[in-house]
Structures are given as C-alpha cells and as structure tokens.
Amino acid sequence: MKVIIIEDEPLMAEALEEEIRRIDPSIQLIARLNSVEATIDHLSRHGFPDLFFSDIELTDGLSFEIFRRVRNHRPIVFCTAYDHYALEAFSVHGIDYILKPFSSDAIRRTIQKYRTFFPDNNTQHPDWAALMQHLSQQQSASQKAILWHRGEYIIPMNIDDIALAQLSNGQVYVYTFSGDRRPVQYNLETLAGLLGPDFYRINRQFIINRRSVKSVAHYFARKLLIHSSIEFKEPLVVSKAGASAFLQWLETG
C-alpha cells in the first residue's frame, strides 16, 4: 500500500508517519505534503497513492479543495481536530475521520478498514453506503459533559451550558450561557473533539456553540464576524478559507 500524508504541522506529520510505519512496516510513504497547492502539484507530476491521510485546515485553504480540483478516486482518511466536517469528508471519498490527538488504536482501525473495503487495492468500487453510515455515526457521537477541575474537586459541566471556548495565553476557558468563565484542563484540539457537532472551531483560538451565534456579518478580507448571544468583548472571526464551511454548518444545524 502506498500512502501520502497531507499535514501542515511538521511534528504531527512526523508522528503520524511513525505510527503508520510502526503498525504496518509494509506501507510505503511516498510523500509528506503541507499545503493545497503543493499537493496538487505533486499529484499532477507523480500520480496518486492508494490511500491519503489528510488534515483538513491547511495554511492555504481546506484540503477538500485538493480533491475537487483533481480527479481523485482514491480513499482519504481525514485526521483533524474538527468534527463538523465529517459529512463533507465523505463527499470527497473520505473513508474515515480521526480526531486529533489520534491514538494508535484509531490509526490501526482505519488501516484495517481500508483493507476491508478495498481488498487487493480495488479503490474504484468500495461499499460507499456502509462507509457513509459509519461517518454519520461517528459524527453524531458526542459526550454529555466535560470535567472542570476546581481545587481538589472535579465537577462535571453540561456541554449544553457551554456557549463558547477560548484559548488565551496557553489556557483554555469555557464561557457558559449564564455568564461564567471557567478554566478547563483540555487543549482546544481535544475539546473540539469532545463537544460534538453543535460546536464549531472557527479559528485557532475559539470554538463556538451554534446556539450562541446571534448573527454573522461580512468582515474585511472576505472573513466573517460572529455576533454572540452572550456578552463577549473579543472579535469572533472566521477566516476566508473557513467561511463557506462555517455557513454550511450554520445552515444545516
């Protein structure tokens, strides 16, 4: 099996490569690429692998753009911190959706899934209905609460009470609809994977609950500015690259 990794964080790409090689030394890594344009250029010159492992939000756009601009029929495993892209991932030949930080078991399961659905490297005729069911189930799975550490106490916090989360000076805080601000012991990537499909990571600093989006306005450089239903002073901005996906998520909720 030949694999390409698309990931713009070098340490994450290296960790994923090491994990894949450890699980199955027979797998050949033919390229590690870090952007939409670099991947399109590589594929145009060297052709396609049997399987992609791809992040979604890259420095120059969403990786979905790659698979819409080239004629790709190869399966893709998306490795990302954002669970709200799951159904869109299926539309571009995604066969699995792994939330960061990934585990060895998750990588092992997805390699086994590839071998199950694509025996003898038959990438043209998978059981897409079964794969769609899997992705739908994976997207709908979410927790009911997260844990808040307060001194010697560990307190469950209902996810429905959370309006948004912020990374500030290395600490993640959640803001509730009742106006509380609480520090939590999760990084933003892990928290994004726990909160479920009603939450959206709008940028590297914020995750927002759908119910806290009061309105959205056009912002400079084709970005979007979110007006929250809770009192919050800092601007909540969606990048140009993420604007279309954010509006789709908002519309389909």
PyMOL commands that set and color helices and strands:
alter all, ss='L'
color gray80, all
select helices_A, chain A and resi 10-23+36-46+64-69+83-91+104-117+119-121+128-140+159-161+188-195+210-212+220-222+240-251
alter helices_A, ss='H'
color red, helices_A
select strands_A, chain A and resi 2-6+28-33+51-54+57-58+61-62+76-80+94-99+145-150+153-158+162-168+171-176+181-184+199-201+206-209+213-218+224-228+236-238
alter strands_A, ss='S'
color yellow, strands_A
deselect
rebuild
show_as cartoon
